[in-house]
Amino acid sequence: MGNSQTSYGDAGFSAFIRRAFSRHLGHGPEDFDKPVIGIANTFSEINRCHSHVKPMIEAIKQGVIMEGGTPLEFPTISIGEMFTSPTTMLYRNLVAMDTEEMITAQPIDGTVLIGGCDKMAPAQLMGAASADKPAILFTGGPMNNGEYKGRTLGACSDCRHFWQEYKAGTVSEEEINEINERLAPTSGHCMVMGSASTIAACAEAMGMMLPGGAATPATANERMRLARETGRAIVRLVKEHIRPSDILTKKALENGIRTLMAVGGSTNTVIHLIAIAKRLGLSLTLKEFDELSRGTPFIANLRPAGKYQLQDLFHAGGINAVLKELSPLLHLDQITVTGKTLGENIAGFELSEEYRDVVRPFENPLFDEGGIAVLFGNLAPDGAIIKPKAASNQLLNHRGQAVVFSSIEDMEKRIHDPELDVTAESVLVLQNAGPVGAPGMPEAGGIPIPEKLLKQGVRDMVRLSDCRMSGTASGTVILHAAPEAAVGGAIGLVQNGDWIELDVENRSLELLVSEEELENRRRLWNPPTFETYLRGYPLLYRQHVLQANDGCDFDFMLPDKKEEGFSEKVLAGGGDMK
């Protein structure tokens, strides 16, 4: 049964008993002499981004059979953003472990990974990279556009926009309820260039997904054709012995980063791509992201930084249109899951002039540089990131005094307090919300604008944290400050009233406090005492998770041979775990 052998007694007996037990599905022995294709079925009624994949799985099976393989479904963990507490990022590594172990433990020759919601696809790519059997990614696709009174709605960029206006008093209770009904009108993941859309776009650029897979809506007939062709493609990959390590090279990852920058994609993708690279023993640093961003034009006019949504990108030709424009900068010789190179995949593509505002010409981009910038300074010696094109221009060079929140709970308790000492020029600082501190680095970095400032007309402020932000969100938000506060990072030393200086053009983030004062604060700093998550998987997470600049994977999941440049595990014991 498959080329990947398990052992149950001696080899002969193992084959004998596997054949006996495999007859329950009606397969004959000859079916298991064909390539056996596992389909990682992540269907879930709770994970709404995966609730519609059953017909697609059937189409994948048809494709496998058409190409001469035997398809077998198997389940893995399925997590979705809106219904997982405290955050799906806490469980990304668990999904990756589950995916890897099921691929390696079971007698299958290749795997189709069913992704969709934000952390599922990157986790699956991490697991597949470590297992290194032939694999291909397929997603459930983005939702169709929503609409309210003639305005196009996008989940969840407009979730945040209209909720902020509701808090400001400019949107009524009746209106917010009507908008709620229209925000997510069909099955699929978010239809803006949030985390789900971004990792799909990068996967297509890196060669792990069929052309067209990232932007085709969940409801489009084309997605069913792609599902069937995905089934055929994985059988060909098995026959040609093409594995993830053959596809996910350093140059392929650079293609993914270029695409991330060109589409103004999610900041979360930076963490995911680093984690995928490290699973393959490849080095990928924040400085490389920044260098590639500076040299990549921002050409996809997509929300939250632009005007259009994934449904519009689909009509414009999808990620193929982006890759065609970016081709002067891409490594076109990289092999993909089609068995062809990236250059061969896009060779015949031509973008219609009617869609030139959706995907701009290489020579006439929306912006000359990419969508993400990396900041360094005494506040984030290992780096922090920001999306300048989704921020307010007047705040990209800013000096303000800190208003500090020691935890997410502290922030939620005090942010809307009318007595909070805050102005529009303040810098809101959230501590202890990183990988270890939260735990799991939730999407709390888009700190709400205090209600009293909203009512004064303020809609953006400089915000700084050691956690993440949804890829669908916008604002002048500095994220992933590393090292995080909970392991002694400088962000944990910030006090109310300290002056902070942000200079995006010069990639600088500085706490304007003397080194002598900082050293004194370090001597007085004590690790946090955790009163929750003191057992099981969350405890394991806190003890072994790496920092954001190292991909937030577990230290023990990296290849056996650590290469020079890997950060050593910062956390010695997860703080005081009493």
Secondary structure, DSSP 8 states (H G I E B T S, - for coil): --SS---SSSHHHHHHHHHHHGGGGT--GGGGGS-EEEEEE---SSSGGGTT-HHHHHHHHHHHHHTT-EEEEEE-----GGG-SS-HHHHHHHHHHHHHHHHHHSS-SEEEEEE-STTHHHHHHHHHHHH-S-EEEEE--B---EEETTEEE-TTHHHHHHHHHHHHTSS-HHHHHHHHHHSS-SSSB-SSSSHHHHHHHHHHHHTSS-TTTTTS-TTSHHHHHHHHHHHHHHHHHHHTT--HHHHS-HHHHHHHHHHHHHTT--THHHHHHHHHHHHTT----HHHHHHHHHTS-B-B-BTTTSSB-HHHHHHHTTHHHHHHHHGGGS-TT-B-TTSSBHHHHHTT----GGGTTTB--TTS-SBSS-S-EEEEETTEEEEEEE-GGGS-GGGSEEEEEEEEESSHHHHHHHTT-TT----TT-EEEE-S-STTTTTS--S--S----HHHHTTT----EEEESS---TT--SSEEB--SS-GGGT-GGGG--TT-EEEEETTTTEEEE-S-HHHHHHHHHH----B--S--SHHHHHHHHHB--GGGTT-BGGGS-SS--TT------SSSSB--
